[in-house]
């Protein structure tokens, strides 16, 4: 979903209505719970085959400073994309 699509979907809603984020709690009954959204921010995601969806990538500030052994190649950078995260 793009930001423009989200705005279009929300424009006919009551501007005073609360907004929640729904997710499966993971319990035995597969309960859907509704969590508060505390902030909206830009972030990076990459596809996770284990989860079959994108996962949030936290910045690794030490990665650039990692020392390599002689002849060792740096690990290839994983392909990420910038997205808007609702937290």
C-alpha positions as CSV (number, residue, x, y, z in Angstrom):
1,X,0.0,0.0,0.0
2,X,1.2,3.5,-0.8
3,X,0.7,6.5,1.4
4,X,-1.6,8.1,-1.2
5,X,-3.8,5.0,-1.1
6,X,-3.9,5.1,2.8
7,X,-4.9,8.8,2.7
8,X,-7.6,8.1,0.1
9,X,-9.0,5.3,2.2
10,X,-9.0,7.4,5.4
11,X,-10.4,10.6,3.9
12,X,-14.1,9.6,4.3
13,X,-13.5,8.4,7.9
14,X,-14.4,10.3,11.0
15,X,-11.3,12.4,11.8
16,X,-12.0,12.0,15.5
17,X,-12.0,8.1,15.3
18,X,-9.2,6.2,17.0
19,X,-6.8,4.2,14.8
20,X,-5.4,0.9,16.0
21,X,-3.1,-1.7,14.5
22,X,-4.6,-5.2,14.4
23,X,-2.4,-8.4,14.6
24,X,-2.8,-12.0,15.6
25,X,-1.6,-12.4,19.2
26,X,-0.3,-15.9,18.5
27,X,-2.3,-17.6,21.2
28,X,-4.1,-20.9,21.0
29,X,-7.3,-19.2,19.8
30,X,-5.5,-17.0,17.3
31,X,-7.1,-13.9,18.9
32,X,-6.9,-10.7,16.9
33,X,-5.8,-7.9,19.1
34,X,-5.8,-4.1,18.5
35,X,-2.7,-2.2,19.6
36,X,-2.3,1.6,19.9
37,X,-0.2,3.3,17.2
38,X,2.3,5.5,19.1
39,X,4.4,6.8,16.2
40,X,4.9,6.8,12.5
41,X,8.4,6.7,11.1
42,X,10.5,5.8,8.1
43,X,12.3,2.5,8.2
44,X,14.0,-0.2,6.2
45,X,12.6,-3.6,5.5
46,X,13.9,-6.7,3.7
47,X,12.1,-9.8,2.6
48,X,12.4,-12.8,5.0
49,X,11.9,-16.2,3.5
50,X,11.4,-17.6,7.0
51,X,8.4,-15.3,7.7
52,X,7.3,-15.1,4.0
53,X,7.0,-11.3,4.4
54,X,9.1,-8.2,4.9
55,X,10.8,-7.8,8.3
56,X,12.1,-4.6,9.8
57,X,15.9,-4.1,9.5
58,X,17.5,-2.2,12.4
59,X,20.5,-0.1,11.4
60,X,23.8,-1.7,12.2
61,X,26.2,1.2,12.8
62,X,29.2,-1.1,13.5
63,X,28.9,-2.9,10.1
64,X,31.0,-0.3,8.2
65,X,33.7,-0.4,10.8
66,X,34.0,-4.2,10.7
67,X,37.6,-5.2,10.1
68,X,38.2,-7.9,7.5
69,X,40.9,-10.5,7.5
70,X,43.4,-10.2,4.6
71,X,41.8,-11.5,1.4
72,X,38.3,-11.6,3.0
73,X,35.4,-10.2,1.1
74,X,32.8,-8.1,2.8
75,X,29.4,-9.8,3.1
76,X,27.0,-8.7,0.4
77,X,24.5,-6.0,1.4
78,X,21.0,-7.3,1.6
79,X,18.5,-5.6,-0.6
80,X,16.2,-3.4,1.5
81,X,13.5,-0.8,0.8
82,X,12.4,2.3,2.6
83,X,8.9,2.2,4.0
84,X,6.6,4.0,6.4
85,X,6.2,2.1,9.7
86,X,3.2,2.4,12.0
87,X,4.3,1.6,15.5
